[in-house]
Amino acid sequence: MALGGMVVSMTPDLYQFNCEVEGVELQCKLEYEPAEENYPDAPDIEECMNLVNATTNGVDIAHLLMQSLVDHICESALEDMKENSNDY
C-alpha cells in the first residue's frame, strides 16, 4: 500500500489528502479533530483525522474500504499535516 501526497486545508476543519491505495488513486476528504485535554470529568482524547469521503473517478468508495485502510489513511494524513503545516 502506497500512501503519499500532501494534506491541503479546504476549511479550518476539512482537509484533502490525495493518495494511492492498492494501485487506486484516491482523493480523500478528512475532518480534523483537535485533542481535547484537561476536562475534569472526561478522559483526554488525542487529535485525529476522520475520513469523510474517498473518491476515485468521481465515485465515493469510502464505505467500501476496510477499516484498517481507513485508519491508515487517517493516520497518514495526520502525520503529513503535522510535518508540512506551518500553522500546526
Rosetta silent file (secondary structure, phi, psi, omega in degrees, C-alpha in Angstrom):
SEQUENCE: MALGGMVVSMTPDLYQFNCEVEGVELQCKLEYEPAEENYPDAPDIEECMNLVNATTNGVDIAHLLMQSLVDHICESALEDMKENSNDY
SCORE:     score description
SCORE:     0.000 S_00000001
   1 L     0.000  122.974  179.340    0.000    0.000    0.000 S_00000001
   2 L  -107.982  123.215  173.718    1.496    3.294   -1.085 S_00000001
   3 L  -116.672  145.711  179.590    0.294    6.465    0.533 S_00000001
   4 L  -170.011 -175.086 -178.691    1.571    9.853   -0.397 S_00000001
   5 L   104.031 -179.153 -176.103    0.549   13.299   -1.256 S_00000001
   6 L  -128.217  139.151  177.013    0.104   16.361    0.798 S_00000001
   7 E   -75.067  129.274  179.342   -2.720   17.398    3.071 S_00000001
   8 E  -119.344  128.346 -179.994   -4.333   20.591    1.810 S_00000001
   9 E   -75.216  128.386  176.539   -6.618   22.655    4.025 S_00000001
  10 L  -100.643  -39.621  173.944  -10.021   23.340    2.469 S_00000001
  11 L  -141.845  176.858 -179.990  -11.582   24.913    5.596 S_00000001
  12 L   -57.815  -26.093 -177.205  -10.273   25.140    9.170 S_00000001
  13 L  -118.163   -5.111 -176.500  -11.520   21.595    9.878 S_00000001
  14 E  -117.262  129.856 -175.864  -11.722   19.936    6.437 S_00000001
  15 E  -127.665  152.628  173.497   -8.669   18.698    4.547 S_00000001
  16 E  -109.746  137.557  179.988   -7.966   16.987    1.238 S_00000001
  17 E  -137.386  114.324  177.858   -5.418   14.181    1.040 S_00000001
  18 E   -93.302  133.945 -178.839   -4.589   12.508   -2.270 S_00000001
  19 E  -152.291  170.324  175.900   -3.107    9.040   -2.031 S_00000001
  20 E  -119.859  125.838 -179.934   -2.739    5.721   -3.789 S_00000001
  21 E  -127.015  120.242  179.088   -4.081    2.591   -2.119 S_00000001
  22 L    53.179   38.012  177.501   -3.645   -0.830   -3.733 S_00000001
  23 L    81.720    4.849 -179.623   -2.992    0.863   -7.095 S_00000001
  24 E  -109.601  125.129  175.983   -6.110    3.068   -6.899 S_00000001
  25 E   -75.801  124.535  179.733   -5.741    6.865   -6.821 S_00000001
  26 E  -118.108  140.536  170.255   -7.970    8.303   -4.081 S_00000001
  27 E  -109.735  107.252 -173.182   -8.956   11.863   -3.357 S_00000001
  28 E  -104.205  141.375  171.184   -9.838   11.835    0.332 S_00000001
  29 E  -111.656  130.007 -177.480  -11.612   14.452    2.393 S_00000001
  30 E  -130.284  145.812  176.650  -10.891   14.269    6.099 S_00000001
  31 E  -100.973  130.664  178.906  -12.172   16.154    9.104 S_00000001
  32 E   -91.786  132.353  174.279   -9.598   17.239   11.689 S_00000001
  33 E  -120.950  114.787 -179.721  -10.490   16.962   15.368 S_00000001
  34 L   -67.920  163.211  178.225   -8.029   18.612   17.763 S_00000001
  35 L   -64.036  147.189  174.018   -7.053   16.983   21.034 S_00000001
  36 E  -119.588  112.454 -174.617   -9.347   17.505   23.998 S_00000001
  37 L  -129.487  158.554  171.752   -7.396   17.580   27.210 S_00000001
  38 L    65.633   30.766  171.506   -7.747   18.576   30.837 S_00000001
  39 L   -88.387  130.070 -172.685  -11.504   18.207   31.178 S_00000001
  40 L   -62.969  -33.306 -174.139  -12.196   17.290   34.794 S_00000001
  41 L  -107.911   15.237 -177.770  -14.923   14.701   34.157 S_00000001
  42 L  -143.968  149.385  177.469  -13.677   13.127   30.917 S_00000001
  43 L   -71.763  156.123  176.547  -10.570   11.325   29.716 S_00000001
  44 L   -65.519  144.717  177.817   -8.206   13.083   27.333 S_00000001
  45 E  -119.844  126.983  179.807   -8.873   12.484   23.641 S_00000001
  46 L   -72.285  153.433  175.488   -5.994   12.523   21.168 S_00000001
  47 L   -63.679  154.099 -179.218   -6.192   14.601   17.998 S_00000001
  48 E  -159.136  168.774  171.650   -7.306   12.687   14.937 S_00000001
  49 E  -117.820  141.046  177.422   -8.492   12.814   11.353 S_00000001
  50 E  -120.747  130.837 -179.231  -11.768   11.186   10.317 S_00000001
  51 E   -71.367  123.619  177.648  -12.423   10.107    6.753 S_00000001
  52 E   -92.812  -49.263  173.689  -15.440   11.914    5.285 S_00000001
  53 E  -155.516  160.454  177.703  -15.172   10.501    1.769 S_00000001
  54 E  -138.307  111.753 -175.992  -12.715    8.837   -0.575 S_00000001
  55 E  -111.396  149.277  170.973  -13.381    9.240   -4.274 S_00000001
  56 E  -139.431  129.765 -176.543  -11.878    7.688   -7.363 S_00000001
  57 L    51.996   36.795  176.800  -13.038    8.716  -10.819 S_00000001
  58 L    79.461    4.930 -178.705  -15.746   10.807   -9.147 S_00000001
  59 E  -112.242  127.114  178.334  -17.229    7.887   -7.174 S_00000001
  60 E   -77.538  118.967 -179.993  -17.158    7.845   -3.362 S_00000001
  61 L  -116.300   14.328 -176.720  -15.898    4.441   -2.229 S_00000001
  62 H   -55.218  -39.097 -177.862  -15.206    5.246    1.434 S_00000001
  63 H   -70.679  -11.304  179.263  -17.932    2.879    2.605 S_00000001
  64 H   -95.181  -12.753 -176.037  -16.238    0.022    0.698 S_00000001
  65 L   -77.415  141.123  174.372  -12.798    0.408    2.309 S_00000001
  66 L   -64.200  149.002 -177.902  -11.700   -1.941    5.068 S_00000001
  67 H   -59.236  -34.541  179.221  -11.415   -0.228    8.433 S_00000001
  68 H   -63.410  -36.205  176.252   -7.670   -0.909    8.530 S_00000001
  69 H   -69.056  -41.827  177.815   -7.258    1.083    5.275 S_00000001
  70 H   -60.510  -46.314  178.998   -9.390    3.914    6.618 S_00000001
  71 H   -59.361  -43.045 -178.790   -7.296    4.006    9.805 S_00000001
  72 H   -65.889  -41.311  177.200   -4.072    4.049    7.778 S_00000001
  73 H   -61.712  -46.180 -178.965   -5.317    6.879    5.546 S_00000001
  74 H   -63.225  -44.319  179.749   -6.365    8.930    8.592 S_00000001
  75 H   -66.060  -40.964  179.490   -3.077    8.359   10.417 S_00000001
  76 H   -65.720  -40.613  178.816   -1.016    9.144    7.304 S_00000001
  77 H   -64.960  -41.186  178.819   -2.955   12.344    6.651 S_00000001
  78 H   -64.312  -44.173  176.984   -2.481   13.490   10.261 S_00000001
  79 H   -60.049  -44.533 -179.965    1.271   12.785   10.085 S_00000001
  80 H   -63.170  -41.022  179.077    1.519   14.659    6.789 S_00000001
  81 H   -61.768  -43.423  179.570   -0.375   17.622    8.216 S_00000001
  82 H   -64.130  -41.105 -177.233    1.990   17.770   11.194 S_00000001
  83 H   -72.187  -31.955 -170.258    5.098   17.512    9.009 S_00000001
  84 H  -113.506    1.159 -177.644    4.085   20.052    6.372 S_00000001
  85 L   -99.513  128.975  175.623    1.955   22.652    8.094 S_00000001
  86 L   -79.515  -21.836 -178.234    3.445   25.922    9.252 S_00000001
  87 L   -87.437   -9.598 -174.402    0.269   26.665   11.203 S_00000001
  88 L   -71.835    0.000    0.000    0.295   23.426   13.156 S_00000001
